[in-house]
């Protein structure tokens, strides 16, 4: 019986993780230094404006 609950919990948890976030909102970038490249993604807040100061 506990094995069935564990399996059910695992299935629910894994299905909810699939809808956790949308990768389409992230911007793709690469940091390059010498011969090394580090790819990364950047998620900016909604309504972000780089020209506005936070102070």
C-alpha positions in Angstrom: 0.0 0.0 0.0 2.7 2.6 0.8 4.4 1.7 -2.4 1.3 2.8 -4.4 1.1 6.1 -2.5 4.8 6.7 -3.2 4.3 6.0 -6.9 1.2 8.3 -7.0 3.1 11.1 -5.3 6.1 10.7 -7.6 3.8 10.9 -10.7 2.1 14.0 -9.5 5.3 15.7 -8.5 7.0 14.9 -11.9 3.9 16.2 -13.9 3.8 19.4 -11.9 7.5 20.0 -12.6 6.8 19.9 -16.4 4.7 23.1 -16.1 6.9 24.9 -13.7 8.3 27.5 -16.1 8.4 28.6 -19.7 11.8 28.7 -21.2 10.6 31.0 -24.0 10.8 34.0 -21.7 14.5 33.6 -21.2 17.0 35.5 -23.4 20.0 33.4 -24.6 23.4 34.9 -24.1 27.0 33.7 -24.1 29.9 34.9 -22.0 33.2 34.6 -23.9 36.6 35.0 -22.4 39.8 33.9 -24.2 38.9 30.5 -25.7 36.1 29.6 -23.2 32.4 30.1 -23.8 29.7 30.0 -21.1 26.2 29.9 -22.4 23.5 31.2 -20.1 19.9 32.4 -20.0 18.6 35.7 -18.6 15.1 36.3 -17.3 14.2 39.9 -16.9 11.3 41.2 -14.8 8.1 42.2 -16.7 8.2 45.8 -17.7 11.9 46.0 -17.3 13.4 49.2 -18.8 17.2 49.4 -18.8 17.1 53.2 -19.2 15.3 53.7 -15.9 17.3 54.0 -12.7 16.4 52.2 -9.6 17.5 55.0 -7.3 
